[in-house]
């Protein structure tokens, strides 16, 4: 079930939201089960630091993936830039044509 306010799929954002929720929930549970406020605060700071580092790495990897896709698309010849269609890929779906109508395996 998807939320109506988020039209796009953002798995990294979902991970960060759950991590932020745990950063709030864990100290409460620790205090309820008898840990001191100082210990819960240290645990919270550690969780916040790990969450921030993971968020930064997730965003960096998303940015690198988008850049790689753009670079790969720019390297294609102008006639081969198709995003979703495999039209014209030829027999067997290989996408290459040989002269004489024979395949390399023949």
Backbone as CSV, one residue per row, in Angstrom:
resi,resn,N_x,N_y,N_z,CA_x,CA_y,CA_z,C_x,C_y,C_z
1,UNK,0.842,-1.170,0.000,0.000,0.000,0.000,0.886,1.232,0.000
2,UNK,0.745,2.088,-1.015,1.583,3.274,-1.112,0.841,4.492,-0.611
3,UNK,1.601,5.418,-0.071,1.038,6.652,0.424,0.669,7.564,-0.746
4,UNK,-0.413,8.280,-0.621,-0.857,9.170,-1.697,0.002,10.421,-1.789
5,UNK,0.717,10.781,-0.735,1.507,12.010,-0.769,2.885,11.810,-1.384
6,UNK,3.308,10.568,-1.630,4.603,10.298,-2.257,4.379,9.564,-3.569
7,UNK,4.362,10.288,-4.690,4.098,9.616,-5.951,5.258,8.751,-6.433
8,UNK,6.481,9.012,-6.013,7.632,8.237,-6.468,8.095,7.276,-5.383
9,UNK,8.815,6.282,-5.812,9.323,5.276,-4.887,10.691,5.716,-4.384
10,UNK,10.868,5.804,-3.075,12.126,6.259,-2.492,12.534,5.301,-1.371
11,UNK,13.158,4.152,-1.728,13.520,3.191,-0.687,14.547,3.733,0.296
12,UNK,15.474,4.562,-0.158,16.464,5.130,0.759,15.793,6.054,1.767
13,UNK,14.821,6.811,1.318,14.074,7.677,2.225,13.300,6.883,3.258
14,UNK,12.753,5.735,2.835,12.045,4.877,3.778,12.991,4.355,4.856
15,UNK,14.179,3.957,4.453,15.166,3.453,5.412,15.538,4.543,6.410
16,UNK,15.753,5.746,5.913,16.134,6.857,6.790,14.995,7.196,7.748
17,UNK,13.757,7.156,7.273,12.622,7.439,8.164,12.509,6.393,9.277
18,UNK,12.685,5.108,8.937,12.640,4.077,9.968,13.798,4.221,10.944
19,UNK,14.967,4.611,10.452,16.118,4.809,11.341,15.864,5.980,12.291
20,UNK,15.275,7.053,11.784,14.961,8.199,12.647,13.928,7.798,13.701
21,UNK,12.962,6.982,13.302,11.977,6.486,14.262,12.656,5.667,15.358
22,UNK,13.605,4.827,14.970,14.294,4.018,15.979,15.157,4.879,16.887
23,UNK,15.700,5.984,16.333,16.485,6.895,17.171,15.627,7.504,18.274
24,UNK,14.345,7.631,18.036,13.440,8.152,19.059,12.911,7.049,19.970
25,UNK,12.703,5.871,19.407,12.096,4.792,20.172,13.073,4.098,21.125
26,UNK,14.291,3.876,20.692,15.268,3.127,21.487,15.534,3.788,22.840
27,UNK,15.780,5.096,22.914,16.028,5.687,24.248,14.827,5.564,25.183
28,UNK,13.623,5.658,24.631,12.432,5.510,25.471,12.388,4.106,26.054
29,UNK,12.632,3.116,25.226,12.618,1.724,25.701,13.723,1.506,26.728
30,UNK,14.911,2.074,26.473,16.010,1.913,27.432,15.664,2.514,28.790
31,UNK,15.058,3.682,28.803,14.694,4.321,30.072,13.598,3.521,30.770
32,UNK,12.622,3.036,30.012,11.537,2.255,30.610,12.084,0.990,31.269
33,UNK,13.091,0.380,30.657,13.646,-0.855,31.212,14.797,-0.624,32.185
34,UNK,14.993,0.597,32.656,15.893,0.837,33.761,17.245,1.428,33.437
35,UNK,17.540,1.738,32.201,18.815,2.374,31.877,18.752,3.837,32.312
36,UNK,19.875,4.370,32.704,19.902,5.772,33.126,19.661,6.689,31.931
37,UNK,19.278,7.927,32.248,19.059,8.906,31.179,20.351,9.187,30.424
38,UNK,21.462,9.191,31.127,22.757,9.409,30.479,23.094,8.296,29.498
39,UNK,22.863,7.059,29.911,23.107,5.923,29.017,22.201,5.963,27.801
40,UNK,20.943,6.336,28.002,20.010,6.439,26.882,20.418,7.581,25.951
41,UNK,20.928,8.667,26.512,21.374,9.789,25.682,22.580,9.402,24.837
42,UNK,23.507,8.657,25.423,24.684,8.202,24.663,24.251,7.254,23.542
43,UNK,23.323,6.356,23.840,22.812,5.453,22.808,22.128,6.233,21.697
44,UNK,21.381,7.261,22.064,20.709,8.098,21.071,21.716,8.805,20.178
45,UNK,22.756,9.362,20.769,23.784,10.050,19.982,24.484,9.083,19.025
46,UNK,24.755,7.879,19.492,25.369,6.882,18.616,24.464,6.506,17.457
47,UNK,23.182,6.308,17.741,22.230,5.973,16.686,22.069,7.117,15.680
48,UNK,22.051,8.337,16.171,21.937,9.496,15.280,23.166,9.595,14.378
49,UNK,24.337,9.345,14.925,25.560,9.405,14.112,25.567,8.326,13.036
50,UNK,25.188,7.114,13.402,25.147,6.020,12.424,24.085,6.297,11.368
51,UNK,22.924,6.804,11.767,21.860,7.120,10.821,22.304,8.203,9.844
52,UNK,22.960,9.229,10.343,23.430,10.305,9.465,24.467,9.797,8.471
53,UNK,25.374,8.956,8.926,26.394,8.404,8.024,25.751,7.513,6.957
54,UNK,24.802,6.684,7.357,24.119,5.816,6.393,23.317,6.634,5.391
55,UNK,22.668,7.683,5.846,21.912,8.540,4.934,22.839,9.174,3.912
56,UNK,23.976,9.667,4.369,24.933,10.287,3.447,25.432,9.279,2.409
57,UNK,25.724,8.059,2.841,26.195,7.043,1.893,25.102,6.625,0.908
58,UNK,23.859,6.518,1.376,22.752,6.177,0.483,22.543,7.257,-0.572
59,UNK,22.567,8.509,-0.161,22.375,9.615,-1.111,23.531,9.681,-2.100
60,UNK,24.747,9.434,-1.621,25.911,9.444,-2.511,25.804,8.335,-3.558
61,UNK,25.374,7.144,-3.127,25.261,6.036,-4.082,24.149,6.290,-5.091
62,UNK,23.045,6.907,-4.664,21.979,7.256,-5.607,22.471,8.271,-6.631
63,UNK,23.221,9.261,-6.163,23.757,10.280,-7.062,24.750,9.666,-8.052
64,UNK,25.598,8.759,-7.589,26.569,8.101,-8.466,25.862,7.214,-9.485
65,UNK,24.779,6.545,-9.074,24.038,5.694,-10.003,23.385,6.533,-11.099
66,UNK,22.790,7.664,-10.719,22.183,8.538,-11.730,23.235,9.061,-12.689
67,UNK,24.403,9.439,-12.171,25.480,9.946,-13.030,25.975,8.860,-13.978
68,UNK,26.070,7.620,-13.506,26.515,6.518,-14.356,25.502,6.247,-15.466
69,UNK,24.216,6.339,-15.151,23.190,6.125,-16.169,23.240,7.203,-17.240
70,UNK,23.425,8.446,-16.826,23.518,9.543,-17.786,24.758,9.380,-18.648
71,UNK,25.871,9.019,-18.045,27.113,8.823,-18.793,26.979,7.672,-19.785
72,UNK,26.349,6.579,-19.373,26.170,5.439,-20.266,25.252,5.805,-21.430
73,UNK,24.227,6.585,-21.159,23.322,6.995,-22.231,24.012,7.950,-23.195
74,UNK,24.878,8.802,-22.696,25.604,9.736,-23.564,26.585,9.015,-24.481
75,UNK,27.065,7.855,-24.069,28.026,7.109,-24.887,27.380,6.347,-26.029
76,UNK,26.058,6.155,-25.981,25.364,5.438,-27.041,25.321,6.285,-28.315
77,UNK,25.394,5.645,-29.472,25.216,6.392,-30.718,23.810,6.982,-30.767
78,UNK,23.621,8.102,-31.485,22.315,8.784,-31.480,21.145,7.889,-31.880
79,UNK,21.335,6.937,-32.784,20.239,6.079,-33.217,19.890,4.978,-32.235
80,UNK,20.704,4.734,-31.225,20.500,3.622,-30.297,19.961,4.060,-28.939
81,UNK,19.572,5.308,-28.779,19.104,5.797,-27.477,17.639,5.481,-27.287
82,UNK,17.360,4.321,-26.773,15.999,3.903,-26.463,15.959,3.529,-24.998
83,UNK,14.994,4.045,-24.308,14.927,3.783,-22.881,14.132,2.531,-22.549
84,UNK,12.946,2.400,-23.101,12.062,1.331,-22.652,11.712,0.336,-23.751
85,UNK,12.071,0.620,-24.965,11.660,-0.221,-26.071,12.814,-1.067,-26.567
86,UNK,12.483,-2.283,-26.971,13.492,-3.137,-27.588,13.132,-3.356,-29.048
87,UNK,12.390,-2.433,-29.613,11.965,-2.560,-31.004,13.196,-2.567,-31.902
88,UNK,13.161,-3.429,-32.901,14.262,-3.485,-33.856,15.469,-4.234,-33.351
89,UNK,15.290,-5.043,-32.331,16.447,-5.754,-31.788,16.795,-6.976,-32.617
90,UNK,15.958,-7.308,-33.586,16.290,-8.397,-34.494,15.918,-9.745,-33.933
91,UNK,16.213,-10.793,-34.718,15.859,-12.148,-34.275,16.684,-12.560,-33.064
92,UNK,16.029,-13.177,-32.134,16.728,-13.656,-30.938,16.969,-12.578,-29.904
93,UNK,16.607,-11.329,-30.202,16.766,-10.253,-29.232,18.199,-9.855,-28.973
94,UNK,19.132,-10.151,-29.887,20.532,-9.818,-29.666,20.831,-8.358,-29.936
95,UNK,20.097,-7.744,-30.857,20.318,-6.338,-31.142,21.405,-6.093,-32.160
96,UNK,22.043,-7.122,-32.705,23.061,-6.923,-33.720,22.671,-7.699,-34.964
97,UNK,23.017,-7.174,-36.103,22.684,-7.805,-37.372,23.958,-8.112,-38.113
98,UNK,24.002,-9.258,-38.759,25.164,-9.618,-39.557,24.773,-9.648,-41.025
99,UNK,25.717,-9.434,-41.893,25.407,-9.479,-43.304,25.251,-10.924,-43.742
100,UNK,24.417,-11.160,-44.725,24.207,-12.503,-45.226,23.110,-13.263,-44.504
101,UNK,22.566,-12.727,-43.434,21.453,-13.356,-42.739,21.829,-14.539,-41.886
102,UNK,23.101,-14.785,-41.633,23.492,-15.903,-40.768,23.946,-15.363,-39.429
103,UNK,23.739,-16.134,-38.432,24.191,-15.719,-37.102,25.616,-16.207,-36.878
104,UNK,26.313,-15.622,-35.898,27.686,-16.041,-35.625,27.804,-17.504,-35.212
105,UNK,26.731,-18.094,-34.686,26.777,-19.476,-34.237,26.698,-20.452,-35.393
106,UNK,26.217,-20.027,-36.595,26.057,-20.935,-37.735,27.371,-21.332,-38.351
